[in-house]
């Protein structure tokens, strides 16, 4: 059986009861986390409001909720506007070895479709989320190189593919309809690597909105009967991996352990609202600074030994060491270091525009030097070895491999709820602010929900 057909068969036949309980719990937590982060973005990221305005202006009558607005729009437009919120705070979940945010595209897309069609139960939604997360992580984990070097920004691209497979399951597509949806998506969506280092573009913040819009639109077109089907869209000699990865991928990485090893259960949650690639360093530095002999004002160098993947938060120097936009600051390891040295922590308030010119933060970031350890494989890509040199010439060495929020070092329930409560407090809607605890209980009992529309009415 071809790679594509193997995945389609798995996704179409997966039922809620086949998913291990620990995986469903992770995905329920992911939904709670995603919705709260999206709600925070409705107030904190101005760029997202323009997507909401666009959706309201150009959508016809619809059934899907716009977060932060009293309006219902079409499913594709809700996916676009709500998807723009997903990554805007850079606070959503991630997979630490597949290097994707596996629910950033799927949550806004699946919720939009669930409202559009009605009758989608909590168990249906969880099953679809597992499919999207599983496929997104596996598709990304199979690539052998960082495709940013070829100009592709892959997280939302993989996310869109995984989401199409999940929506296809939600809509009960047969294999031909799913092939139609995959082919339509491949002809309507991509994401340029230029979004990563641009000084003025907001695309990196809102990129998942485009992906969610494309995924929902592709599936609804397939539902209309558009026969776009490619026989081998993933593995074909002109297909997905040929186009993006130049054929350099491992098919075994995609399918090995399918239905037995659950990548969708290995999700990490962020304690800090910035690129996950900065988190090991943030946590390590915060611990080191607890030592009385290490005072921030005495530090003259912070040398980091890191993996290849961390280049994206260290280079280009003029952007990472002196970010001119909030987006670039969130994807800057030196800026994160500067925040910890100055404030002791990294919070949503850390990325107010005026902080970009905070001389103390910039000076702290300039203390960072680094080297790339080519021996660190993908499975150990988060590892950081830190050497702090003080003014008196002494050196202090520390290392860590797993960031707070990972399976190895999970956040406490108290910290997770505090994050949820903090984010929900930024809601634009009084009914949300008034019912934060009620919404939380509804989400924790999602498997008992008879129709996802009931949940969305609360938001």
C-alpha positions in Angstrom: 0.0 0.0 0.0 1.3 3.5 -0.9 2.3 5.9 1.8 -0.6 8.2 1.1 -3.2 5.4 1.2 -1.7 4.0 4.4 -2.3 7.4 6.1 -5.7 7.8 4.6 -6.8 4.4 5.8 -5.5 4.9 9.3 -7.2 8.3 9.6 -10.5 7.2 8.2 -10.8 4.1 10.5 -9.5 5.6 13.8 -12.1 5.7 16.5 -12.0 7.5 19.9 -11.9 4.2 21.7 -8.8 3.1 19.9 -6.8 6.1 21.3 -5.0 5.6 24.6 -6.5 7.7 27.4 -3.2 9.4 28.1 -3.2 10.7 24.5 -6.8 12.0 24.6 -5.8 13.8 27.9 -2.9 15.5 26.2 -5.1 16.6 23.3 -7.8 17.9 25.6 -5.0 19.9 27.4 -3.9 21.1 24.0 -7.4 22.4 23.2 -7.6 24.3 26.5 -4.1 25.7 25.9 -4.9 26.7 22.3 -8.2 28.4 23.0 -6.8 30.4 25.9 -3.8 31.6 23.8 -6.0 32.5 20.9 -8.3 34.5 23.3 -5.3 36.4 24.6 -4.3 37.3 21.0 -7.6 39.0 20.3 -6.6 41.8 22.6 -2.8 41.7 22.6 -1.9 41.4 18.8 -3.3 44.2 16.7 -2.5 42.4 13.4 -5.1 39.8 14.2 -7.9 42.3 14.4 -7.5 43.0 10.7 -8.2 39.4 9.9 -11.4 39.5 12.0 -12.5 42.6 10.2 -11.7 41.0 6.8 -13.7 37.9 7.8 -16.7 40.0 8.8 -16.6 42.1 5.7 -16.2 39.4 3.1 -18.0 36.4 4.6 -21.5 35.7 3.8 -23.9 34.4 6.5 -22.2 31.5 8.5 -22.4 29.4 11.5 -18.8 29.6 12.8 -17.7 31.8 15.7 -15.2 34.6 15.5 -13.2 34.7 18.7 -13.1 38.2 20.1 -16.1 39.4 18.1 -19.9 39.0 18.2 -20.2 37.5 14.8 -20.8 34.2 13.0 -19.1 33.8 9.6 -18.4 31.0 7.1 -16.2 28.2 8.1 -13.2 29.2 5.9 -13.3 32.7 7.1 -13.6 31.7 10.8 -10.6 29.4 10.3 -8.6 32.3 8.7 -9.4 34.8 11.5 -9.1 32.4 14.4 -6.1 30.7 12.9 -4.3 34.1 12.8 -4.6 34.1 16.6 -3.1 30.6 17.1 0.6 31.6 16.8 0.3 35.3 17.3 1.5 35.1 21.0 4.0 32.3 20.2 2.6 30.6 23.2 0.9 27.5 21.8 2.0 23.9 22.2 4.8 22.3 20.2 6.5 19.0 19.5 10.1 19.2 20.6 11.7 16.8 18.0 9.3 17.2 15.1 9.7 21.0 15.4 6.0 21.8 14.7 3.1 23.4 16.5 0.9 20.4 15.8 -2.4 22.0 16.9 -2.0 25.6 15.7 -3.7 25.0 12.3 -6.0 22.2 13.3 -7.8 23.7 16.3 -9.3 26.8 14.5 -10.0 24.7 11.4 -11.7 21.8 13.2 -13.8 24.1 15.4 -14.9 26.1 12.3 -16.0 22.9 10.5 -17.6 21.5 13.6 -19.8 24.5 13.9 -20.5 24.5 10.2 -21.8 21.0 10.0 -23.2 20.6 13.6 -23.6 17.3 15.5 -19.8 17.0 16.1 -19.4 15.5 19.6 -16.5 16.1 22.0 -15.2 12.6 21.2 -15.4 13.4 17.5 -13.4 16.6 18.0 -10.7 14.8 20.1 -10.4 12.1 17.6 -9.9 14.6 14.8 -7.4 16.6 16.9 -5.4 13.4 17.5 -5.4 12.7 13.7 -4.2 16.2 12.9 -1.5 16.2 15.5 -0.3 12.7 14.7 -0.1 13.4 11.0 1.5 16.8 11.4 4.2 15.5 13.7 4.9 12.4 11.5 5.1 14.3 8.2 7.5 16.8 9.8 9.6 14.2 11.6 10.2 12.4 8.3 12.2 15.2 6.7 15.9 14.8 6.9 16.9 18.4 6.7 15.8 21.8 7.9 13.9 22.9 4.8 14.2 26.6 5.8 17.5 26.5 3.9 15.5 26.0 0.7 13.1 28.8 1.5 10.2 26.9 3.0 8.7 27.6 6.4 7.4 24.1 7.1 5.4 24.1 10.4 2.2 25.6 9.0 2.7 23.6 5.7 2.8 20.3 7.6 0.0 21.5 9.9 -2.3 22.2 6.9 -1.7 18.6 5.5 -2.4 17.0 8.9 -5.5 19.2 9.3 -6.9 18.1 5.9 -6.7 14.5 6.9 -8.4 15.3 10.2 -11.3 17.3 8.6 -11.7 14.5 6.0 -12.3 12.2 9.0 -14.7 14.6 10.5 -16.7 14.8 7.2 -16.6 11.0 6.7 -14.8 11.3 3.4 -14.0 8.2 1.4 -10.4 7.8 0.1 -11.1 9.6 -3.2 -12.6 12.6 -1.5 -9.6 12.8 0.8 -7.3 12.6 -2.2 -9.3 15.5 -3.7 -8.8 17.5 -0.5 -5.1 16.8 -0.3 -4.6 17.7 -4.0 -6.6 21.0 -3.7 -4.6 22.0 -0.6 -1.3 21.3 -2.4 -2.4 23.7 -5.2 -3.5 26.5 -2.8 -1.1 26.8 0.1 2.5 27.2 1.1 4.5 29.4 3.4 7.7 31.3 2.5 10.8 31.2 4.7 11.1 35.0 4.1 8.5 35.3 6.9 11.1 34.3 9.5 13.5 37.2 9.2 11.5 40.0 7.7 11.7 43.1 9.8 8.2 44.4 9.0 6.0 41.4 8.0 3.4 40.0 10.3 3.1 36.8 8.3 5.1 34.7 10.8 2.7 35.7 13.6 -0.5 34.9 11.6 0.7 32.2 9.2 -1.5 29.5 10.7 -4.6 31.4 9.7 -3.7 31.0 6.0 -3.0 27.3 6.5 -6.3 26.8 8.4 -8.2 28.7 5.7 -6.7 26.6 3.0 -7.3 23.3 4.8 -11.0 24.1 5.4 -11.5 25.4 1.9 -9.8 22.4 0.3 -12.1 20.0 2.2 -15.3 21.9 1.5 -14.3 22.0 -2.2 -13.8 18.2 -2.1 -17.2 17.9 -0.4 -18.7 19.7 -3.4 -17.2 17.0 -5.6 -14.2 18.7 -7.2 -12.1 15.8 -8.5 -8.6 17.1 -8.0 -7.2 13.7 -6.8 -3.6 12.9 -7.2 -2.8 9.2 -6.8 0.4 9.7 -4.7 0.3 13.3 -3.4 2.9 12.6 -0.7 5.4 10.2 -2.1 5.0 10.9 -5.9 8.1 11.9 -7.8 6.5 15.4 -8.2 4.7 15.3 -4.9 4.9 16.7 -1.4 8.3 15.5 -0.3 9.8 15.9 -3.8 8.7 19.6 -3.8 9.6 20.6 -0.3 12.3 18.1 0.8 13.9 17.3 -2.6 13.0 13.7 -1.9 15.1 13.6 1.2 12.7 12.0 3.7 12.2 8.8 5.5 8.9 7.0 4.7 9.5 4.7 7.7 9.5 7.8 10.0 6.0 8.5 8.7 4.4 5.1 9.2 6.5 3.2 11.8 4.5 2.5 14.9 1.3 4.1 13.5 -1.5 3.3 15.9 1.0 2.1 18.5 3.4 4.9 19.1 1.5 8.2 19.5 3.5 11.4 18.6 0.3 13.3 19.4 0.8 12.3 23.0 4.3 13.8 23.1 3.2 17.4 22.9 5.0 20.0 25.0 3.3 23.1 26.5 5.0 26.5 26.7 5.5 28.3 30.0 7.0 31.4 28.2 5.4 33.2 25.2 8.3 33.0 22.7 9.9 30.5 20.3 10.2 27.0 21.8 13.8 26.9 20.7 14.6 29.6 23.3 13.0 27.7 26.2 15.8 25.4 27.4 18.1 28.4 27.6 15.5 30.5 29.5 14.9 27.7 32.0 18.6 27.0 32.4 19.5 30.7 32.9 16.8 31.2 35.4 18.1 28.3 37.5 21.7 29.5 37.2 20.8 32.9 38.5 19.4 31.4 41.7 23.0 30.9 42.7 24.1 33.8 45.0 27.6 33.9 43.4 26.2 34.7 40.0 24.7 38.2 39.7 23.5 39.5 36.3 25.6 42.7 36.6 28.8 40.6 37.0 28.3 38.5 33.8 30.5 39.4 30.9 29.7 36.4 28.6 27.0 33.7 28.2 28.4 31.1 25.8 25.9 28.6 24.4 26.7 25.3 22.7 23.6 24.4 20.7 22.3 22.3 17.9 21.9 23.3 14.2 18.1 24.0 14.7 18.8 26.9 17.0 20.4 28.9 14.2 16.9 30.2 13.6 16.9 32.0 16.9 20.5 33.3 16.6 20.9 34.3 13.0 20.9 36.8 11.2 22.8 38.7 13.9 21.4 42.2 13.1 17.8 40.8 13.5 18.3 38.5 16.4 20.5 40.7 18.6 18.6 43.9 17.8 15.0 42.9 16.9 12.9 45.7 15.4 9.5 44.0 15.8 7.8 42.0 18.5 7.7 39.0 16.1 11.4 39.0 15.7 11.9 39.5 19.4 9.9 36.4 20.2 12.1 34.4 17.8 15.4 35.8 19.3 17.4 33.8 21.8 19.6 36.9 22.7 16.5 38.9 23.4 15.1 36.2 25.7 18.4 36.1 27.6 18.3 39.8 28.0 14.8 39.6 29.4 15.8 37.0 32.0 18.8 39.0 33.0 16.7 42.2 33.3 13.4 40.9 34.6 14.1 37.4 35.9 11.3 36.0 33.7 9.6 36.1 30.3 5.9 37.0 30.3 3.3 38.3 27.9 4.1 41.8 29.1 7.8 41.3 28.2 7.0 41.8 24.5 5.4 45.3 24.6 6.7 47.3 21.7 8.6 49.7 24.0 10.7 46.8 25.3 12.4 46.5 21.9 14.5 49.6 22.8 15.2 48.7 26.4 18.9 49.2 26.6 19.3 46.7 29.5 17.6 43.9 27.6 19.6 44.6 24.5 22.9 44.7 26.5 22.0 41.4 28.1 21.4 39.8 24.8 24.7 41.1 23.5 26.5 39.0 26.1 25.4 35.8 24.2 28.0 34.0 22.1 27.5 30.6 20.6 28.8 27.6 18.7 26.9 24.9 16.8 27.5 21.3 18.0 27.1 19.2 14.8 27.0 16.0 16.9 23.6 16.9 18.3 21.0 14.8 16.4 17.4 15.7 15.9 16.5 13.6 18.9 18.7 15.8 21.1 18.2 19.1 19.2 17.0 21.0 22.3 20.1 20.4 24.3 22.0 23.5 25.5 25.4 23.7 27.3 25.8 27.1 28.9 29.1 28.6 30.1 28.8 31.8 32.1 31.9 33.9 32.5 32.0 36.5 35.2 34.0 39.7 35.6 36.4 38.1 38.0 37.3 35.5 35.4 35.4 32.6 37.0 33.3 30.3 34.8 30.1 28.4 35.6 28.9 25.6 33.4 25.4 24.1 33.2 23.5 22.1 30.7 19.9 20.9 30.0 18.2 18.9 27.3 14.5 19.3 28.0 12.6 22.5 28.5 9.9 23.1 31.1 6.6 22.0 29.7 7.9 18.8 28.0 7.0 15.3 29.0 10.3 15.0 30.8 9.8 18.2 32.8 6.0 18.9 32.7 4.4 22.1 34.0 2.4 21.6 37.2 -1.4 21.7 37.0 -1.3 24.9 39.0 1.0 26.6 36.5 -1.0 25.3 33.5 -4.2 26.7 35.0 -2.5 30.0 35.8 -1.5 30.3 32.2 -5.0 29.5 31.0 -6.5 32.0 33.5 -4.0 34.7 32.6 -4.7 34.3 28.9 -8.5 34.2 29.2 -8.4 37.4 31.2 -7.5 39.2 28.0 -10.8 38.3 26.3 -12.7 41.0 24.4 -16.0 39.3 25.5 -17.6 39.9 28.9 -19.3 36.5 28.8 -15.9 34.8 28.5 -14.3 36.8 31.3 -17.3 36.1 33.5 -17.2 32.3 32.9 -13.5 31.4 32.8 -13.9 28.5 35.4 -17.1 27.3 33.7 -15.4 27.1 30.3 -12.5 25.3 31.9 -14.7 22.6 33.4 -16.5 22.2 30.0 -13.2 21.7 28.3 -11.9 19.2 30.8 -15.1 17.2 30.3 -15.0 17.5 26.6 -15.7 13.8 25.9 -19.1 14.3 27.4 -20.0 17.1 25.1 -22.9 16.3 22.7 -22.2 19.0 20.2 -19.2 21.3 19.9 -21.5 24.2 19.1 -22.5 24.2 22.8 -18.8 24.9 23.7 -18.4 27.6 21.1 -21.5 29.4 22.3 -19.6 30.1 25.5 -16.7 31.7 23.6 
